[in-house]
Amino acid sequence: MILSLDEKAFSWFSNEFDIKAPLSIRLYPQYAGLGVKHKGYTLAFSAEAPTNAGYSKRVNGITFYVEENDRWFFEHTNTILSFDETLNEISVKYEENPNILN
């Protein structure tokens, strides 16, 4: 798993979650009917401390993480978070990468 986000996406998180570092943002699969990567699941976010992080990445004082039991959703994947200016919200793109060791 690899997670990347651009500056505009980081700003979106800062505004959406009223971030004051240090803070942790959990990325997790949520059952929601439609899904790009896994049918029936979409990516969700919450501001909470990790219990058993299986992956984490620190950006500008904020830790973005995935709990160990949610790693299946991100296996062999580059997860790219960017800001969609047309929709004025976060955009998620997945790139399969079988060379990533999880």
Secondary structure, 3 states (H helix, E strand, C coil): CEEEECHHHHHHHHHHCCCCCCEEEEEEEEECCCCCCCCCEEEEEEECCCCCEEEEEEECCEEEEEEHHHHHHHCCEEEEEEEECCCCEEEEEEEECCCCCC
